[in-house]
């Protein structure tokens, strides 16, 4: 009994230490966070899906999409490809609006494993899907909507998928915009993807994920966004992000805890696109924040060097996200690339 008591006390001390460590880990959320979250939870949520929605079939996988039509005649279609573990709602609303208001049809979709798309419950590492498979999902959405060619914009892992789409389906691409992405994430000659950032993301996942609940889910996403912003000076839109997270939790399928592993496997499986990027003959814009703490700026520079005729937009005070203040200049440069 004495031994059991010692073991029990030791375990309690250990768990208390871990809990204390997690409690103090992660970024300090903005001062008004609690009040804003409470307001969002207590009031009706704004409608975040306002376009034509449906499902495309990609090799028997259901891929949810939303198509937003402009007023009047469309200048063309824009396909948005989101980053790792993220669904279609991850795109800032004002980013979508910039293209719709300019006269473009904008299509966003949930990656397999996220949002309203199929969650791939039978996935295992021996039969993992690749980024090329995920690019086929985007093509399936275009097919479902009867769109022959589109301007493709991808962010982070979505930039890698957009590159795969341009490589494997060049006849479906009018232009390529790759934002804070990489042509070969494990390039031994470039700075590696930040292990410290990955550890910080895991810590906040444990900090807010163990207890769970709507408030902690919102805080998890706020903290993760702050980590990816790095040392940039842009303010975080707590209300907008809180509404997005709560909308996903209450009105969609929520967040899939297993999809990050699947998407990481897809990235590693895909290897280098360097040689194939050299063969692209499509108007391309490479956008990267010089302060990106997750995918180092050098990865964007390497892509721009390899792709013939690639244009670039380097942003000094931008981390691994799109700050609200940068939406307009980024969208304007992307539309300049459309016109090329």
ZIMOSUL-V197468 format. One line per field, one symbol per residue. psi: psi as a letter, one per 30 degrees, with the letter a starting at -180 (. if undefined). A space follows every 50 residues. Layout:
psi->???
This chain:
psi->eeeeeeeeeeeeeeeeeeeeeeeflllkllegeeeeeeeeeflkklkfjf aklakkjjhgkkjklkkkklkakkflkkkkjlakgkaeffkkefeeeeee ffgkkkkllklkflbflkghfgklffhllleeeeeeeeeeeeeefhkekl kkkkkbeeeeeeeeeeefhffgkelkjjkhalfjfgjfflklkjeeeeee eeefeeeffeealeeeeeeeeeeeeeeffbglgklkieeeeeeeeeeeee fagakjfffeeeeeeeeeefbkgeeeeffkhkkkkkkkkfgjfdjkefee eeeeeekkgklljkjehkbiljkeffeeeeeeeefeeef.
